[in-house]
């Protein structure tokens, strides 16, 4: 149980550490650093999606025989579509509220909404651990949560530092940054409970979470890390996560 609690809280810790950058740093991280971190996080999430989510989803569907891939395929596409709909909803909300709230408030709202599927990813992984069978180990689920925590570092800084630059004191800017990540453990717990109540649907939960994570990687992280440095950091992140999953899986 303690491993599950720690894993569920890891993404929030990542967001909090990123938000804490508002204290020692005078300005936002340079573009090269953000590219490298985004590429590394994209590599981690891509590998984690395969070894920690999709392959276990197929293993859990083994009774379907040659159709064991079907729940994983359907869940993956559903996760991507869910993120597309969420993105469109966020953009519509931003257009409607344009001028009603400061730009920093809209940025905080957008990041907060995007954190919900990331919490679902962690919840689905630990639901797989609870289901047993050895398809997902606690160590592998924790490694996945750590990968998401890495991706959350720049997001936390992206919220707190502009708020500080806009005149907000450091303490309050830090708190707002942390609060943007609170939805992640909430999403994780809800997914964990839902998957536990509907055990046969676990392969769909796992692959849906993978689809949501791949959308974040493909639509946000990889474009931001474009370039030779980003490619190297992507490969490094993929290698690290692949190694951890094989070692601890």
N, C-alpha and C positions, 0 to 999 in steps of 0.2 A: 504493500500500500504506500509506503514511504517513497518508493521509486516512482510510482504513479504521480504522487503529489509533486515531487521534485520535477518530473518531466513536464507536467501541466504548467508549472510556474516558470520554467526556463524561458519561453518566449517573452513573458512579461519582464523577466530579469534583463533580457537583451534590450528591450525597449527602454527600460529604466536606466541601464548603463549608457545607452545612446543619449537619452535626455540629460543625463548627468554631465555630458560634455559641455553644457552651458556654463558650468562653474570654472573649469580650468582654461577653456578655449575662448579666445577673443573673437574668432570668426569661424565660419563654417569650414569643414575639411576641403582640401583642394580637390579639383576635378579628377586628377590621376588616382588619388586615394579612394574616392567614391567609386570610380570605375573598377578598380581592383577588388574592392569589397563586394560590389554588385556581381562581378564575374565569379568570384569565389562562392558567394551565396547561391548563385544560379547553378553552379556545378554541384554543390552539396545537395540542393533540392532536387535536381534531375536524377542524381544517383539514388537518393533516398526514396524518390517516387517509385523507382524500379524495384529495389531490393526490400524496402520496408513496407511498401503498399501494394504494388501491382502483382509481384510474384506471390506474396502471401494470399492475396485475393484469389489468384488462380489455384493455389494449394487448397484453400478452403472450399473451392468449387470442384475439387477432384471427383466427387461422385457423379458429375455430369459427363465424365469421360472426355471425348474429343471436343465437347462444347464447354469445357471448363474455362475457356478464355472469355466466354460471352458476358458473364457478370462484370468482369474487369473492363471489357471493351465498352459496355453500356454505361457503367459508372464513370469511366474516364471521360467520355463525351458529355455526360450529364454535368460533371464537375466543371468542364470548360464552358458549357452553355450557361451554367449558374453564374459563373464569374462574368461572362459577357453581359448578362442581364443586370447583374449588380453594378457593373461599370456604367451601363447606360442609365440606370436609375440614379446613380451618383451625379452623372453629368447633367441630367434633367433637373435634379434638385439644386445643383449649383447655379444653373441658368435661372431658375425661378427665384432663388434667394440672392442673386447677384445684386450687390449694392445694399442689401439688408444687413449683411454681416461683413466684418472685415475679412480681407483675403486670407489672413492667417487662420481665422475660424473655419473657413471652408476647407483649407488644407488639412486642418486637424480632423474635421468630419470625414473627409475622404479617406485619410489614412486609417481612422478608427473603423470605418465600415470594411475596409480591405483586410483588417486584422481578424475579422470574424472567421473567414474560411481557413486562415492559418491555425486558429484555435481548433477548428474541426479536424484538421490534419492530425494534430497531436492526439486529440480524443479518439480518433479512429485507430491510430496506431496502438494506443494502450488498450483499446477495446479488443484488438487482436491478441494482445498479450494475455488479457483476462480469459479469452476464449480457449487458450491453451493449444496444444497440438504442435508446438515448437515452430510454427510458421513465422512468428515474430517473437523475438526475445525482448526482455525489458531493456537490455543494453542497447539493442538496435533501435527501439522506440525512443530511448533517451538520446541517442546520437542524432536521430531525426529532429527531435525537439531542439537540440543544440544547434543544428543547422538553421532552423527557423530563427533562433535567437540571434545568430550571426547576421541574418538578413534584417533583423529588426534594429540593429545598432544604428545604421544611418537614418532609419525612419524616426527613431527617437530624437536624434540630433536635428533632423530636418524640421521637427515641430518646435522644439524648445529654443533653438538658436535664433530663428527668425522672430519669435515672440520677444526674446530679449532685445534683439536689434530694434524692434518696434516700440520699446520703452517699458516693457514688463520687467519686473525685478526677477533675478535669477531663480529664486526659490519658487515663485509662482509659475514661471516658465517650465521649470523642472516638473512640478506637480502635473501641469497640463500634459506634458509629454508622457509621463507615466500613465495617466488616466486613459490616454489613447490606446494603451495596450491592455487595459483591464478586461476588454471584451474577449481577449484570447483565452484566458483560463475559463471564462464563462462558456464560450463556444466549445471548448474541449470537454468540459464536464457534461454539457447537454448532449454532445455527440456520444460520449462514453456511456451515458445512461441509456440513450436511445438504442445504440448498438447492442447493449446488454439485454434490453427488453425484447429486441427483435433479432435474435442470434442468426437466423438464416439469412438475414439481409446484410450481415457483416461484410461479405465480399463487395457489395455495392457501396457500403460506407467507405471502405478502404480505397476503392478505385475512384469514387467521387472526390475524396480528399486529394488523391493524386492528380486528378484533372484540375482541381482548383489551384493546387500548388504549381502545376506546369503552366497554367495560364499566367500566374504571377511571374514565373521565371521567363516565359517567352515574350510577354507583353510589356514587362517593366524592367526586369533585371538585365536580360541579355541586350536589349537596345541601349540601355544606359552604359553597359560595359563594352560597347562596340570598339574594336581596335585590337592590335596585337597584344597589348597588355591585358585586355579583358579576356582574350582567348586563352592566354597562359593561366590567368587566375581561375578561369572556368575549369580548365583541365585539372588544375591543382585541387580545386574544391571537389570535383567529381572523383578524383583519385583518392582523396582523403576519406570521403564518405563511403565510397565503394570498399575501401580497405577496412574501415570500421565495421561496416555491415557484415562483411565476410568473416572478420575476426570474432565479432561478438554475436553474430547471427547463428 
